[in-house]
Amino acid sequence: MSAIRKTLEQHVEIPGICFIRKPDGAMRCTLQAGYGGEHRHFYSGELRNGVRTGTSWPRRPGGKQAG
């Protein structure tokens, strides 16, 4: 029997990655921690020349990785 461990969303922390959720969806920022500018998810968006264009959204006041 395997135990399924539940982790509440507000306790998720990945050292070295921003990981802040996009307000209207499930995507999370894939940039390194401590960067400046907009949040960005590189593994989404349309495909151009075989590469995803990514999705970005503005920073919001008080936004920080939960921990």
Backbone as JSON, one array per atom type, in Angstrom:
{
  "sequence": "MSAIRKTLEQHVEIPGICFIRKPDGAMRCTLQAGYGGEHRHFYSGELRNGVRTGTSWPRRPGGKQAG",
  "N": [[0.85, -1.17, 0.0], [0.59, 2.19, -0.85], [1.23, 5.39, 0.44], [-0.43, 8.4, -0.13], [0.76, 11.55, -0.28], [-0.39, 14.65, 0.71], [0.01, 17.98, -0.27], [-0.48, 21.23, 0.6], [-1.29, 23.94, -1.53], [-0.32, 26.51, -0.77], [2.02, 25.92, 0.5], [3.95, 25.11, -1.23], [7.22, 25.14, -2.4], [9.93, 25.72, -4.45], [13.21, 25.7, -4.48], [15.21, 28.11, -6.1], [13.55, 28.54, -8.29], [11.02, 30.72, -9.51], [8.12, 30.16, -9.61], [5.55, 31.28, -9.21], [2.06, 31.36, -9.51], [0.07, 31.92, -12.46], [-2.47, 34.35, -12.48], [-5.05, 33.74, -13.7], [-5.07, 31.02, -14.26], [-3.47, 27.74, -14.35], [-0.79, 27.75, -14.85], [2.66, 28.23, -13.96], [5.35, 30.42, -13.07], [8.43, 29.94, -14.67], [10.91, 31.03, -14.43], [14.17, 31.84, -12.98], [14.66, 32.28, -9.45], [14.4, 35.52, -7.95], [14.63, 37.21, -10.19], [14.09, 40.1, -12.37], [11.29, 41.89, -13.73], [8.56, 40.71, -15.88], [6.56, 37.77, -15.07], [7.09, 34.48, -16.4], [6.24, 31.67, -18.37], [7.8, 29.23, -19.93], [7.1, 26.9, -21.32], [4.77, 26.95, -22.79], [2.32, 28.48, -24.98], [2.29, 29.49, -28.49], [3.7, 27.53, -31.19], [6.71, 28.21, -32.75], [8.86, 27.83, -35.35], [9.52, 25.34, -34.29], [9.85, 25.87, -31.6], [8.47, 26.74, -28.47], [6.7, 29.76, -27.8], [6.14, 30.76, -25.31], [4.49, 32.13, -22.37], [3.58, 35.12, -20.79], [3.07, 37.23, -17.89], [2.18, 40.13, -15.95], [3.99, 41.27, -13.02], [2.62, 41.3, -9.73], [1.81, 43.41, -6.98], [3.2, 42.4, -3.9], [3.45, 39.77, -4.63], [4.82, 36.63, -4.11], [6.75, 33.65, -3.82], [5.09, 30.98, -2.33], [5.67, 29.8, 0.97]],
  "CA": [[0.0, 0.0, 0.0], [1.37, 3.42, -0.88], [0.56, 6.54, 1.05], [-0.43, 9.59, -0.96], [1.03, 12.71, 0.57], [-1.04, 15.86, 0.22], [0.71, 19.22, 0.04], [-1.33, 22.38, 0.32], [-0.67, 24.84, -2.51], [0.39, 27.62, -0.16], [3.27, 25.45, 1.09], [4.85, 24.66, -2.28], [8.39, 25.99, -2.62], [10.98, 25.07, -5.21], [14.37, 26.6, -4.41], [15.82, 28.48, -7.37], [12.54, 28.83, -9.33], [9.99, 31.65, -9.05], [6.97, 29.27, -9.42], [4.3, 31.98, -8.89], [0.96, 30.95, -10.41], [-0.61, 32.93, -13.27], [-3.74, 34.59, -11.8], [-6.25, 33.15, -14.29], [-4.83, 29.67, -14.75], [-2.66, 26.83, -13.55], [0.63, 27.88, -15.19], [3.53, 28.86, -12.97], [6.55, 31.06, -13.63], [9.56, 29.01, -14.73], [12.18, 31.77, -14.35], [14.94, 31.65, -11.75], [14.25, 33.13, -8.32], [15.07, 36.79, -7.8], [14.78, 37.95, -11.45], [13.27, 41.3, -12.49], [10.4, 41.9, -14.89], [7.34, 39.91, -15.88], [6.62, 36.33, -14.89], [7.1, 33.81, -17.7], [6.15, 30.22, -18.43], [8.42, 28.96, -21.21], [6.65, 25.66, -21.94], [3.41, 27.14, -23.3], [2.26, 29.42, -26.09], [2.29, 28.89, -29.83], [4.94, 26.92, -31.66], [7.35, 28.94, -33.85], [10.12, 27.18, -35.75], [9.79, 24.22, -33.4], [10.09, 26.34, -30.23], [7.32, 27.4, -27.84], [6.93, 31.19, -27.58], [5.98, 31.04, -23.89], [3.41, 32.98, -21.91], [4.06, 36.0, -19.72], [2.07, 38.03, -17.2], [2.85, 41.14, -15.12], [4.14, 41.07, -11.58], [1.6, 41.95, -8.92], [2.37, 43.79, -5.68], [3.14, 41.39, -2.85], [3.57, 38.41, -5.15], [6.03, 35.91, -3.74], [6.56, 32.21, -3.77], [4.59, 30.54, -1.02], [6.63, 29.0, 1.71]],
  "C": [[0.9, 1.24, 0.0], [0.55, 4.55, -0.28], [0.67, 7.73, 0.1], [-0.28, 10.79, -0.04], [0.39, 13.94, -0.06], [-0.26, 17.08, 0.67], [-0.2, 20.37, -0.34], [-0.57, 23.34, -0.59], [0.14, 25.95, -1.86], [1.72, 27.2, 0.47], [4.26, 24.94, 0.06], [6.01, 25.64, -2.42], [9.43, 25.17, -3.36], [12.17, 26.02, -5.21], [14.94, 26.85, -5.8], [14.85, 28.79, -8.48], [11.47, 29.74, -8.73], [8.7, 30.89, -8.69], [5.68, 29.96, -8.99], [3.26, 31.65, -9.95], [0.41, 32.15, -11.18], [-2.01, 33.1, -12.69], [-4.96, 33.88, -12.39], [-6.04, 31.73, -14.8], [-3.94, 28.86, -13.83], [-1.16, 26.94, -13.85], [1.4, 28.57, -14.08], [4.78, 29.38, -13.64], [7.73, 30.09, -13.55], [10.91, 29.73, -14.72], [12.89, 31.5, -13.03], [14.45, 32.62, -10.67], [15.04, 34.43, -8.34], [15.26, 37.58, -9.09], [13.94, 39.21, -11.4], [12.39, 41.2, -13.72], [9.19, 41.01, -14.73], [7.61, 38.45, -15.56], [6.53, 35.68, -16.26], [7.05, 32.3, -17.54], [6.62, 29.82, -19.82], [7.86, 27.75, -21.95], [5.21, 25.74, -22.44], [3.47, 28.12, -24.46], [2.33, 28.71, -27.43], [3.68, 28.38, -30.19], [5.46, 27.72, -32.85], [8.69, 28.31, -34.14], [10.52, 26.07, -34.78], [10.03, 24.59, -31.95], [8.84, 27.03, -29.7], [7.65, 28.86, -27.56], [6.81, 31.57, -26.1], [4.8, 31.96, -23.63], [3.96, 33.86, -20.8], [2.89, 36.76, -19.11], [2.79, 38.98, -16.24], [2.98, 40.71, -13.65], [3.04, 41.81, -10.86], [2.21, 42.31, -7.57], [2.17, 42.69, -4.65], [3.27, 39.97, -3.34], [4.89, 37.79, -4.74], [5.72, 34.43, -3.7], [6.1, 31.82, -2.38], [5.62, 29.72, -0.31], [6.3, 29.01, 3.1]]
}
